[in-house]
């Protein structure tokens, strides 16, 4: 098929998805999910007060981090306009969840994540493969020296410990952008939300717990948050083909070939918050989470019919692939994950 034929193919797929009613808003689902996780957050905070001075608080801290990750999934869905028909309602829902409940900037997230969606796994464009901690491409490995190069060669084994730092990285990057970027919509509002959130959170912890225990609580909470949220996104793209900066692919193949699904199931739903359907999410970002299983059936059949490889692994299999890829990139072994489509464009 030619590029124009793939473009027309996506147009036909889009018509099928719309005709199937999969773009319809699912208000009851999101009302119960958002309300449920806000109540879970309130229960965790009540647990901090009720438990008092005890190292059992570290269990509560891990639960706090897990709730933050679930709120992150919901904020992500609102940012993609999955929750409401109104753009403004979606944006403010995401802004309040991310700022007031999670302590992150909505504007920072949108700028970063929209670029990723437009150019997944493309060198020089996708911010998600421009990591300061991990070498996600052979070119990034080439730039490492000293301790950084040593870590890059073994980064697959350090992957989980490094994810524990991802929560801190998100908070720092978010504040840095708000404080330094030239023009940010609702900058003052977002800063106020984040400051109120952090101030209330830290005040509660240091009022209830001794200083050392409070710092340990924050460390476990942020580490759990980074592990769960960062791990969910990592499984979807790491180890999939990397697109060179000069290569341009049509939308359909660009989104399907660079994304990996994880087999759906109770554990995948809990840990990935709908991101187990990453291929479908990249093709139709505004489709609500409850409609993704039905969308998957349509997309898989379409990909099979037009001859586009469709990647899906189990949760364990995807994890092994990610670790293997990171180690192979660190060792500059570039062949196992080469994409035949990209190789053809490279010439």
Secondary structure, DSSP 8 states (H G I E B T S, - for coil): --HHHHHHHHHHHHHHHHHTTTTS--HHHHHHHHHHHHHHHHHHHHHHHHH-SSTTHHHHHHHHHHHHHHHHHHHHHHHTT-S-S-HHHHHHHHHHIIIIII---HHHHHHHHHHHHHTTTBTTT-GGG--SS---SHHHHHT--HHHHHHHHTTTTTHHHHHTTHHHHHHHHHHHHHHH-S--TTHHHHHHHHHHHHHHHHHHHHHHS-HHHHHHHHHHHHHHHHHHHHHHHHHHHTTS--B-TT----HHHHHHHT--EE--SHHHHHHHTTGGGHHHHHH-TTS-GGGHHHHHHHHHHHHHHHT----EE-HHHHHHHHHHHHHHHHTT--STT--HHHHHHH-
